[in-house]
Amino acid sequence: MFTGIVEEIGTVTKIMKGQNSSVLSIQGSRIFEDLQLGDSVAVNGVCLTVSGLNRQSFDADTTSETLARTSLGALRTGSSVNLERAMSANGRFGGHIVTGHVDGTGIISKIRRDERTVWITFTAGPEILKYIVEKGSIAVDGISLTVVAVTQDSFSVAIIPHTEKSTTLLTKSQGERE
């Protein structure tokens, strides 16, 4: 389980692509304090298992199912990713409960700035939208957010300045799959 509070932004340093899967190598700093082989790490909100580990990077396997249901297949060497270690039972619990089991993706259809807030609208299919409610929580790229509006084919979130500078979300463009 995760909280959706991104601990750091990491960098994809290598992708070893197979026919239906891949191994991601990701570099970071903060999450390595107590990271061990077999631990779960949310990479852009997707729960992955640490399968290789050294001082400042870890490897994680992705399956065909992971690549089909998430946006991880679009990652390239040098891509920035949001990282969060699994929630500890004796620590603070910020954000919302996030499983890391991704239901699907949406497309950024609109980005609008309003003083200190950035409003992002995502279009998504009915198989995703049936689970989204106004004022409910949602994780986009592993970021715990509150839904501010829902329509028949979209949902919107509001991004505060802290989230803007602490995550990769606003490095994305209109038309990108998240």
C-alpha positions in Angstrom: 0.0 0.0 0.0 1.1 3.6 -0.7 -0.2 7.0 0.2 0.2 8.9 -3.1 2.7 11.3 -1.5 5.7 11.3 -3.9 9.0 10.9 -2.0 11.2 11.9 -4.9 11.6 12.2 -8.6 13.9 9.5 -10.0 15.4 9.0 -13.5 15.1 5.9 -15.8 18.7 5.0 -16.6 18.1 1.9 -18.6 15.3 -0.1 -20.2 15.9 -3.7 -21.2 12.9 -4.5 -23.5 11.8 -8.0 -24.1 9.1 -9.1 -26.5 6.3 -8.7 -23.9 8.0 -7.3 -20.8 10.8 -5.1 -19.7 13.2 -4.4 -16.9 13.5 -0.8 -15.8 16.6 0.6 -14.1 15.8 3.7 -12.0 18.1 6.0 -10.2 17.2 8.1 -7.2 18.5 9.1 -3.8 16.0 9.5 -0.9 14.2 6.2 -1.2 17.4 4.2 -0.9 17.8 4.7 2.9 16.2 1.4 3.7 15.3 -0.2 0.3 15.8 -3.9 0.0 15.4 -6.6 -2.7 11.8 -7.6 -2.9 10.4 -4.3 -1.6 7.6 -2.6 -3.4 8.1 0.8 -4.9 5.4 2.9 -6.7 6.9 4.1 -10.0 4.5 6.7 -11.4 1.9 5.0 -9.2 2.5 1.4 -10.4 3.5 -1.0 -7.7 6.8 -2.7 -8.9 9.0 -5.1 -7.0 12.7 -4.3 -6.6 14.5 -7.1 -8.4 18.0 -5.6 -8.4 19.6 -3.0 -6.2 22.8 -1.0 -5.8 23.7 2.2 -4.1 21.6 4.7 -6.0 19.5 2.6 -8.5 17.2 -0.3 -8.6 15.8 -2.7 -11.2 12.1 -3.6 -11.5 10.4 -6.0 -13.9 7.3 -5.1 -15.8 4.9 -7.6 -17.4 2.8 -7.4 -20.5 -0.2 -6.7 -18.2 1.6 -3.8 -16.6 2.6 -2.3 -19.9 -0.9 -2.7 -21.3 -2.7 -1.0 -18.4 -0.3 1.8 -17.5 1.8 4.5 -19.2 5.1 2.8 -18.2 5.5 1.5 -21.7 6.0 5.1 -22.9 9.1 5.6 -20.6 12.4 6.2 -22.2 16.0 6.4 -20.9 16.2 9.7 -19.2 12.5 9.9 -18.3 11.6 11.3 -14.9 9.4 9.2 -12.7 7.6 9.7 -9.4 8.8 7.4 -6.7 7.3 6.3 -3.4 8.2 3.4 -1.0 5.5 1.3 0.4 3.8 2.8 3.4 5.1 1.6 6.8 2.6 0.6 9.5 4.3 2.7 12.1 4.7 5.9 10.1 2.6 8.9 9.2 -0.2 8.4 6.7 -0.6 11.4 4.4 -2.5 11.5 1.1 -5.0 8.7 0.4 -4.7 4.9 0.4 -3.2 3.9 -3.0 -2.8 0.3 -4.0 -0.4 0.7 -6.9 -2.7 -1.7 -8.9 -3.6 0.6 -11.9 -7.1 0.3 -13.4 -6.2 2.2 -16.6 -5.1 5.4 -18.1 -6.5 8.7 -19.4 -5.4 11.4 -21.8 -4.6 15.0 -20.7 -7.2 17.0 -22.6 -6.7 20.4 -21.0 -4.3 22.3 -18.8 -5.3 25.7 -17.4 -3.4 28.0 -15.0 -5.4 30.1 -12.5 -3.2 32.2 -10.2 -1.4 29.5 -8.0 -3.5 26.5 -9.2 -3.2 24.4 -12.3 -6.4 22.7 -13.4 -5.9 19.5 -15.4 -8.7 17.7 -17.2 -8.3 14.0 -18.3 -10.5 12.2 -20.8 -11.1 8.5 -20.0 -13.3 5.7 -21.0 -16.4 4.6 -19.1 -14.5 1.6 -17.7 -12.5 4.1 -15.7 -14.9 6.9 -15.2 -17.5 4.6 -13.5 -15.1 4.6 -10.5 -14.5 8.3 -10.3 -16.7 10.6 -8.1 -16.4 14.4 -7.4 -14.5 15.0 -4.2 -13.2 11.5 -4.3 -9.5 10.6 -4.4 -7.6 9.5 -7.4 -3.9 8.7 -8.1 -2.5 10.1 -11.3 1.1 9.0 -11.9 1.1 7.9 -8.3 0.1 11.4 -7.0 -2.7 11.5 -4.5 -5.3 14.0 -5.8 -8.8 15.0 -5.1 -11.3 15.0 -8.0 -12.8 18.4 -8.5 -15.2 17.6 -11.3 -16.5 14.7 -13.4 -18.3 14.7 -16.7 -19.6 11.9 -19.0 -16.1 11.6 -20.6 -13.6 13.3 -18.3 -12.5 14.2 -14.8 -10.5 17.2 -13.5 -8.1 17.8 -10.7 -6.5 20.9 -9.2 -2.7 21.0 -8.7 -1.2 23.2 -5.9 2.3 24.7 -6.2 3.9 22.1 -3.9 2.6 19.2 -6.1 3.7 21.0 -9.2 7.4 21.3 -8.0 7.5 17.9 -6.2 6.2 15.7 -9.0 6.5 15.1 -12.7 2.8 15.7 -13.5 3.2 19.2 -15.0 6.1 18.1 -17.2 3.5 16.3 -19.2 1.6 17.9 -22.2 -1.9 18.0 -23.5 -2.5 14.7 -25.4 -0.2 12.6 -23.3 -1.4 9.3 -21.8 -1.3 9.1 -18.0 
